[in-house]
């Protein structure tokens, strides 16, 4: 999720262990107000605090460059030409693994399934992570895919946060250890108000499922690198929901499955419209409790 940031205020990086006594391996007892400055941070505050605009592709010193946020449609390139530098690919996968390991250690709620599922790819088709030009990294189809094909199934295979302070703590602790990992984590998060299944579905609605109401999700595989078609005025080829009627273009409610919304050729970049699951004004983050805009 690439947000347009319009301010430049950046606070110096201060870790809890510089200002108070560490009591566990994953959290600190911070007794004074100065050490708890991040407790009211918005997502934009964290982004600026960790200087993410300098660490992520497509950003300039004080905002997302308009040319990067709305790039021209890319010129055709082969998969081989799209291949990432092996070191960059390895680094990306290491960052994904850091996020997953910390989530399993600190957060993983038993109500959404077992931790082993978080090691499974959500992709149901062969893909490749590649160079997406000014957008940074992107995901590409390795074979032809027909409209209506199941592309991704994120059911029980992504991280879930339903508490604002839990998400803040996770983000801050990640950033203290490694700012670039925290910046990528925030980029890969999305907020979604998942619709409940009808009571007469095969799987009845679970009242204890944490994923209803505004919920932050984060992927622990390459799916977090899927770019937004709306940035470059391109056409999305993946849609959340199930294609119910091809002729009428009727789709089910958006929940956890994503299908091809058009035929996709091998080598095409996999793109979706972020506005499908998030309001363009990012109001979901306000509902969740970590707001938008800068407080610092």
FIGU-878772 format. One line per 8 residues: number of its first residue (from 1); their letters; for each residue y, x, z of C-alpha. Coordinates in steps of 0.2 Angstrom, whole numbers. Each point is the difference from the previous one (the first is absolute). Example, Ala and Ser with C-alpha at 12.3 -4.5 7.8 and 13.67 -1.06 7.14 Angstrom:
BEGIN
1 = AS = -22:62:39 | 17:6:-3
//
This chain:
BEGIN
1 = XXXXXXXX = 0:0:0 | 16:9:-6 | 15:-7:8 | 18:3:-6 | 9:9:14 | 19:0:0 | 5:11:15 | -2:18:5
9 = XXXXXXXX = 0:1:19 | -14:11:6 | -4:4:18 | -8:16:5 | -19:-1:2 | -3:-1:19 | -18:-2:6 | -4:-8:17
17 = XXXXXXXX = -8:16:6 | 17:8:-1 | 7:-12:12 | -13:-6:11 | -18:3:6 | -14:-3:-11 | -14:-11:8 | -12:-3:-13
25 = XXXXXXXX = -5:8:-17 | 8:-14:-10 | 15:-6:10 | 13:6:12 | 8:-7:16 | 18:1:-4 | 10:-5:15 | 18:2:-6
33 = XXXXXXXX = 10:-10:-13 | 3:15:-12 | -19:3:-2 | -3:-18:-5 | 14:-1:-13 | -13:-5:-14 | -6:-15:10 | 12:-11:-9
41 = XXXXXXXX = -1:9:-17 | -1:-10:-16 | -11:6:-14 | 16:7:-9 | 5:9:16 | -17:9:0 | 2:4:-18 | 16:9:3
49 = XXXXXXXX = -5:7:16 | -15:9:-8 | 11:5:-15 | -12:-9:-12 | 11:0:-15 | -2:19:0 | -19:-1:1 | -5:-14:-12
57 = XXXXXXXX = 1:-1:-19 | 14:-10:-8 | 13:2:14 | 17:9:1 | 9:6:15 | 7:-17:5 | -8:-14:-10 | -14:-4:-12
65 = XXXXXXXX = 7:6:-17 | 3:-16:-11 | -9:10:-14 | -15:3:11 | 0:-18:7 | 1:-8:-17 | -7:13:-12 | -2:-3:-19
73 = XXXXXXXX = -18:-5:-5 | -10:16:-1 | -5:8:-17 | -19:-1:-4 | -10:14:7 | -19:3:2 | -9:0:16 | -2:19:-1
81 = XXXXXXXX = 19:2:-2 | 3:-11:15 | -11:11:11 | 8:5:16 | 0:19:5 | -16:2:11 | 10:6:15 | 12:-15:-1
89 = XXXXXXXX = -15:-12:-1 | -9:9:14 | 16:-1:11 | 1:-19:-4 | -18:-3:6 | 3:10:16 | 15:-10:4 | -10:-16:-3
97 = XXXXXXXX = -14:7:12 | 13:4:14 | 6:-18:-1 | -17:-7:1 | -6:11:14 | 14:-4:11 | -1:-18:-3 | -19:0:4
105 = XXXXXXXX = 4:10:16 | 15:-10:6 | 1:-17:-7 | -16:-7:-9 | -2:-18:6 | -18:-5:1 | 4:-18:-6 | 2:6:-18
113 = XXXXXXXX = -17:9:-2 | -8:17:3 | 9:16:-2 | -12:6:-14 | 8:-13:-12 | 16:10:1 | -8:14:-9 | -5:-11:-15
121 = XXXXXXXX = 11:0:-15 | 8:-17:-4 | -1:3:-18 | -14:-9:-10 | 4:8:-17 | 0:19:-4 | 18:7:2 | 9:17:0
129 = XXXXXXXX = 15:5:10 | 12:8:-12 | 18:6:-4 | 11:-15:-2 | 16:9:-5 | 16:-4:10 | -10:-12:10 | -11:14:7
137 = XXXXXXXX = -18:-4:2 | -9:-15:-8 | -17:-8:-3 | -8:-1:-17 | -15:-9:-7 | -14:11:-6 | -8:-14:-11 | 5:-16:-8
145 = XXXXXXXX = 2:-15:12 | 0:-18:-5 | 12:-13:7 | -7:-8:15 | -10:15:6 | 0:3:18 | 10:16:2 | 2:2:19
153 = XXXXXXXX = -7:-8:16 | 9:5:15 | -10:-12:12 | -3:11:16 | 3:16:-9 | 19:3:4 | 9:3:16 | 8:-14:9
161 = XXXXXXXX = 15:-1:12 | 6:-16:7 | 11:7:14 | 17:8:-4 | 0:13:14 | -18:5:-4 | 6:3:-18 | 15:10:7
169 = XXXXXXXX = -11:11:11 | -12:4:-13 | 14:4:-13 | 9:11:13 | -15:10:6 | -5:3:-18 | 17:7:-4 | 1:11:15
177 = XXXXXXXX = -16:8:-6 | 4:0:-18 | 16:-8:-8 | -7:-1:-18 | -16:-9:7 | 11:-13:8 | 11:-2:-15 | -15:-4:-11
185 = XXXXXXXX = -7:-12:13 | 16:-10:-1 | 0:0:-19 | -18:-6:0 | 3:-14:13 | 3:-18:-6 | 4:-16:10 | -9:-16:-5
193 = XXXXXXXX = -1:-17:8 | -18:-4:-5 | -5:-18:-3 | -14:-7:10 | -16:-6:-9 | -3:-18:-1 | -12:-6:14 | -13:-5:-12
201 = XXXXXXXX = -1:17:-8 | -16:10:1 | 7:10:14 | 10:-11:12 | 17:5:6 | -2:12:15 | 13:-3:13 | -2:17:7
209 = XXXXXXXX = 4:9:-16 | 15:11:2 | 5:-1:-18 | 9:-17:0 | 19:-1:3 | 11:15:-7 | -12:15:0 | 2:18:-5
217 = XXXXXXXX = -14:7:-10 | -3:18:-6 | -13:6:-12 | -11:15:4 | -4:5:-18 | 8:2:-17 | 6:-19:-1 | 15:5:10
225 = XXXXXXXX = 6:9:-16 | 1:-15:-11 | 18:-2:-6 | 11:-15:-2 | 2:-6:-18 | 17:-7:5 | 7:17:2 | -1:4:-18
233 = XXXXXXXX = 1:-18:-7 | -18:2:-6 | -14:-13:0 | -11:-1:15 | -19:0:-4 | -7:-3:17 | 3:-16:10 | -4:-5:18
241 = XXXXXXXX = -12:-15:0 | -14:-7:-10 | 2:-6:-18 | -6:-18:1 | 5:-7:-17 | 2:13:-14 | 8:-12:-13 | 12:-8:13
249 = XXXXXXXX = 3:17:8 | -4:-7:17 | -2:11:15 | -6:-2:18 | 11:4:15 | 3:19:3 | -12:6:13 | -10:16:-1
257 = XXXXXXXX = -6:1:-18 | 9:7:-15 | -6:-4:-18 | 6:6:-17 | 13:-12:-6 | -1:7:-18 | -12:11:-10 | 2:18:5
265 = XXXXXXXX = -4:15:-11 | -7:16:6 | 14:11:4 | 12:-14:4 | 10:2:17 | -6:-14:12 | 16:-9:5 | 4:-15:11
273 = XXXXXXXX = 15:-10:5 | 4:4:18 | 10:-16:1 | -16:-9:0 | -4:5:18 | 17:5:6 | 17:-8:-1 | 12:11:-11
281 = XXXXXXXX = 12:0:15 | -14:7:11 | 3:-15:12 | -18:2:6 | 4:16:9 | 13:-10:10 | -13:-14:4 | -12:14:5
289 = XXXXXXXX = 13:7:12 | 4:17:-7 | 14:-6:-10 | 9:8:-15 | 16:10:-2 | 6:14:11 | 4:-1:19 | 2:18:2
//
